[in-house]
């Protein structure tokens, strides 16, 4: 297939950040053409390839000559149906199973992605320290309304994460929310993987399930049905490794501070405050 064959049909919703997504026609069928930073495109290509190599549901990436480094031509699932909204308990369970299988792809060493979107060895401790620094500085510099005392308390608590030395890492999505999981027949297909992380401990990925997908289950957020949805998700996923649950609240706090404020999760401040309270009681 050649880039000259691509005909844009219409824009599609989603993409996130600076990305654009179009429904296109090429080679007699419909595809999704995603344009994003080259590193992000390379990360998504590698992620889908890794899923395919391990026999997991994945999106076909077209071999199309002439595409720019910031372009990716991917399989189009008719209607682009994501789990989204208020998923059924069965969908929550299947989502948990899909992430369980993703996390079955293990690595004994920590890796990030370089500027070209290729895995390279890195220091887990340095990675965490930088995340903490960025999370706290983001809130102070942007003056998002979080009190200085709260940020001081958060920085003190998050410093404990520097002592976390996981014995193994797993292939990580990095942005697990309900619209980054497609329904395709009886399968749940993960997509839209950011390049910020490649492998990590499971709790790094799963904390977003608690803080953003189903925050009403554990935090002071009025989201009816979240407790049942989280329970169904965990039926599909299973248990965290025994050394990781104690770090869950700290990763919820870290990643919530890194993402606050979020138009997609208006409850995130309540999650931050509740997580701090829970950490204080540990």
C-alpha positions as CSV (number, residue, x, y, z in Angstrom):
1,X,0.0,0.0,0.0
2,X,1.2,3.5,-0.8
3,X,0.4,6.8,0.9
4,X,-1.0,8.1,-2.4
5,X,-3.9,5.7,-2.0
6,X,-5.1,7.3,1.2
7,X,-8.4,9.2,0.9
8,X,-9.7,11.0,4.0
9,X,-13.3,10.2,4.7
10,X,-13.9,12.3,7.9
11,X,-12.3,13.2,11.2
12,X,-12.8,10.9,14.2
13,X,-13.1,11.9,17.8
14,X,-10.3,11.1,20.2
15,X,-6.5,11.1,19.7
16,X,-5.7,13.0,22.8
17,X,-3.2,15.9,23.3
18,X,-2.0,17.2,19.9
19,X,-3.0,14.1,18.0
20,X,-5.5,14.1,15.1
21,X,-7.4,11.0,14.0
22,X,-9.1,10.6,10.6
23,X,-11.2,7.8,9.1
24,X,-9.6,7.1,5.7
25,X,-10.0,4.7,2.8
26,X,-7.0,2.9,1.3
27,X,-6.5,-0.4,-0.5
28,X,-10.3,-0.9,-0.7
29,X,-11.0,-0.7,3.0
30,X,-11.4,1.7,5.9
31,X,-8.5,2.6,8.2
32,X,-7.7,5.0,11.0
33,X,-4.9,7.5,10.2
34,X,-3.4,8.9,13.3
35,X,-1.0,11.9,13.3
36,X,1.0,12.5,16.5
37,X,4.6,13.2,17.6
38,X,6.9,10.6,16.0
39,X,7.9,9.1,19.4
40,X,4.2,8.6,20.3
41,X,3.5,7.0,16.9
42,X,6.5,4.7,17.3
43,X,5.3,3.7,20.8
44,X,1.8,2.8,19.6
45,X,3.3,0.8,16.7
46,X,5.6,-1.1,19.1
47,X,2.8,-1.7,21.6
48,X,0.5,-3.2,19.0
49,X,3.3,-5.3,17.7
50,X,4.1,-6.6,21.2
51,X,0.5,-7.5,21.7
52,X,0.4,-9.4,18.5
53,X,3.7,-11.3,19.2
54,X,2.2,-12.5,22.5
55,X,-1.1,-13.7,21.0
56,X,-3.2,-10.9,22.5
57,X,-5.9,-8.9,20.8
58,X,-4.3,-6.0,18.8
59,X,-5.0,-3.6,16.1
60,X,-3.5,-4.3,12.7
61,X,-0.9,-1.6,11.7
62,X,-0.8,-1.2,7.9
63,X,2.5,-1.5,6.0
64,X,2.1,1.8,4.0
65,X,5.1,3.3,2.2
66,X,5.4,7.0,2.2
67,X,3.9,7.7,5.6
68,X,5.6,10.4,7.6
69,X,7.2,9.5,11.0
70,X,4.3,11.2,12.7
71,X,1.7,9.1,10.9
72,X,0.2,5.7,11.7
73,X,-2.3,3.8,9.6
74,X,-4.3,1.4,11.8
75,X,-7.2,-1.0,11.7
76,X,-10.6,0.6,11.9
77,X,-13.2,-1.1,14.2
78,X,-16.6,-0.1,12.8
79,X,-18.1,2.6,14.9
80,X,-15.0,2.8,17.2
81,X,-17.0,1.4,20.2
82,X,-15.0,1.8,23.4
83,X,-15.9,0.5,26.9
84,X,-16.6,4.2,27.8
85,X,-19.4,5.7,29.9
86,X,-20.9,3.4,32.4
87,X,-19.8,-0.1,31.4
88,X,-21.7,-3.2,32.3
89,X,-20.1,-5.5,35.0
90,X,-19.4,-8.0,32.2
91,X,-17.4,-5.4,30.3
92,X,-15.5,-4.4,33.4
93,X,-14.6,-8.0,34.0
94,X,-13.4,-8.4,30.4
95,X,-11.4,-5.2,30.7
96,X,-9.7,-6.6,33.8
97,X,-8.9,-9.8,31.9
98,X,-7.4,-7.8,29.0
99,X,-5.1,-5.8,31.3
100,X,-4.2,-9.0,33.2
101,X,-3.0,-10.5,30.0
102,X,-1.1,-7.4,29.1
103,X,0.6,-7.5,32.5
104,X,1.6,-11.1,31.8
105,X,4.3,-9.7,29.5
106,X,7.1,-9.4,32.0
107,X,10.6,-7.8,32.1
108,X,13.3,-8.3,34.7
109,X,14.7,-4.9,34.0
110,X,13.2,-1.4,33.9
111,X,13.0,0.2,30.4
112,X,11.7,3.4,29.0
113,X,11.4,4.6,25.4
114,X,14.1,6.7,23.8
115,X,13.6,9.7,21.5
116,X,12.8,7.3,18.6
117,X,10.3,5.3,20.7
118,X,12.6,2.3,21.2
119,X,13.1,0.5,24.5
120,X,16.2,1.3,26.5
121,X,17.4,0.3,29.9
122,X,16.9,3.0,32.6
123,X,16.9,3.5,36.3
124,X,13.5,2.9,38.0
125,X,14.5,5.1,41.0
126,X,15.5,8.0,38.7
127,X,12.2,7.6,36.8
128,X,10.1,7.8,40.0
129,X,12.1,10.7,41.3
130,X,11.5,12.7,38.1
131,X,7.8,11.9,38.2
132,X,7.5,13.2,41.8
133,X,9.4,16.3,40.9
134,X,7.2,17.0,37.8
135,X,4.0,16.3,39.7
136,X,4.7,18.7,42.5
137,X,6.3,21.4,40.3
138,X,3.4,21.2,37.9
139,X,0.9,22.1,40.6
140,X,3.1,24.9,42.0
141,X,3.9,26.5,38.7
142,X,0.5,26.4,37.2
143,X,-1.2,27.6,40.4
144,X,-4.0,25.1,39.9
145,X,-5.6,25.9,43.2
146,X,-4.2,23.2,45.4
147,X,-3.0,24.7,48.7
148,X,0.7,24.9,49.4
149,X,0.2,22.9,52.6
150,X,-1.4,20.1,50.7
151,X,1.5,20.0,48.2
152,X,4.1,20.0,51.0
153,X,2.3,17.1,52.6
154,X,2.1,15.3,49.3
155,X,5.8,15.8,48.6
156,X,6.6,14.3,52.0
157,X,4.5,11.3,51.4
158,X,5.6,10.7,47.8
159,X,9.2,10.6,48.9
160,X,8.5,7.1,50.3
161,X,8.1,5.8,46.7
162,X,11.8,6.2,46.2
163,X,12.2,3.1,48.5
164,X,10.0,0.9,46.3
165,X,12.1,-1.6,44.4
166,X,9.8,-3.9,42.4
167,X,11.3,-7.4,41.7
168,X,9.8,-7.3,38.1
169,X,8.2,-5.1,35.6
170,X,5.4,-5.6,33.1
171,X,4.4,-4.2,29.8
172,X,2.4,-1.1,30.7
173,X,-0.2,0.9,28.9
174,X,0.2,4.0,30.9
175,X,-3.2,5.6,30.3
176,X,-5.8,3.1,31.3
177,X,-9.2,4.8,30.9
178,X,-12.4,3.5,29.6
179,X,-12.1,5.1,26.1
180,X,-8.7,3.5,25.5
181,X,-10.2,0.0,25.2
182,X,-12.1,-0.9,22.1
183,X,-14.8,-3.5,21.8
184,X,-14.3,-5.8,18.8
185,X,-16.6,-8.7,18.8
186,X,-16.0,-10.6,22.0
187,X,-12.6,-9.0,22.5
188,X,-11.3,-6.0,24.4
189,X,-8.4,-4.3,22.5
190,X,-6.1,-1.9,24.2
191,X,-4.8,1.1,22.2
192,X,-3.6,4.7,22.5
193,X,-0.5,3.8,24.5
194,X,1.5,6.9,25.5
195,X,5.3,6.9,25.1
196,X,6.0,8.2,28.7
197,X,6.5,4.6,30.0
198,X,7.2,1.2,28.5
199,X,7.4,-1.2,31.4
200,X,6.6,-0.6,35.1
201,X,5.3,-2.4,38.2
202,X,1.6,-3.4,37.8
203,X,0.5,-0.9,40.5
204,X,1.7,2.0,38.3
205,X,-0.9,1.1,35.6
206,X,-3.6,-0.1,37.9
207,X,-3.7,3.0,40.1
208,X,-5.7,4.8,37.3
209,X,-8.4,2.2,37.5
210,X,-9.0,3.2,41.2
211,X,-8.5,7.0,40.7
212,X,-10.1,7.7,37.3
213,X,-12.1,4.8,36.0
214,X,-14.0,3.9,39.3
215,X,-13.1,6.6,41.9
216,X,-16.4,6.2,43.6
217,X,-15.3,2.8,44.9
218,X,-12.6,3.9,47.4
219,X,-12.6,7.7,47.4
220,X,-15.0,10.5,48.5
221,X,-16.6,10.7,45.1
222,X,-20.3,10.3,44.3
223,X,-20.2,7.8,41.4
224,X,-23.0,5.2,41.8
225,X,-22.1,1.7,40.7
226,X,-18.3,2.2,40.9
227,X,-17.8,-0.2,43.8
228,X,-19.5,-3.0,41.8
229,X,-17.6,-2.1,38.6
230,X,-14.3,-2.2,40.4
231,X,-15.1,-5.5,42.0
232,X,-16.0,-7.0,38.6
233,X,-12.8,-5.6,37.1
234,X,-10.7,-7.2,39.9
235,X,-12.5,-10.5,39.2
236,X,-11.1,-10.4,35.8
237,X,-7.7,-9.0,36.7
238,X,-6.9,-10.9,39.9
239,X,-4.7,-9.8,42.7
240,X,-1.6,-7.5,42.7
241,X,1.7,-9.2,43.6
242,X,2.0,-9.2,47.4
243,X,4.6,-6.5,47.7
244,X,2.6,-3.9,45.7
245,X,-0.8,-3.1,47.4
246,X,0.9,-1.0,50.1
247,X,2.1,1.3,47.3
248,X,-1.2,1.8,45.6
249,X,-2.3,5.0,47.4
250,X,1.0,6.6,46.8
251,X,0.8,5.9,43.0
252,X,-2.8,7.2,43.0
253,X,-1.6,10.4,44.6
254,X,1.4,10.7,42.3
255,X,-0.4,10.2,39.1
256,X,-3.4,12.3,40.1
257,X,-1.1,15.2,40.9
258,X,0.6,14.7,37.5
259,X,-2.8,14.9,35.7
260,X,-4.8,17.4,37.8
261,X,-6.8,19.3,36.7
262,X,-8.4,17.0,34.2
263,X,-11.5,17.8,32.1
264,X,-12.1,14.1,31.9
265,X,-12.0,13.5,35.7
266,X,-13.6,16.4,37.5
267,X,-13.4,14.4,40.7
268,X,-9.6,14.3,40.7
269,X,-9.1,16.9,43.5
270,X,-11.4,14.9,45.8
271,X,-9.3,11.8,44.9
272,X,-6.1,13.7,45.8
273,X,-7.4,14.8,49.1
274,X,-8.8,11.4,50.0
275,X,-5.6,9.6,49.0
276,X,-3.6,11.9,51.3
277,X,-5.9,11.1,54.1
278,X,-5.6,7.4,53.5
279,X,-1.8,7.6,53.3
280,X,-1.7,9.4,56.6
281,X,-3.5,6.4,58.2
282,X,-1.2,3.8,56.7
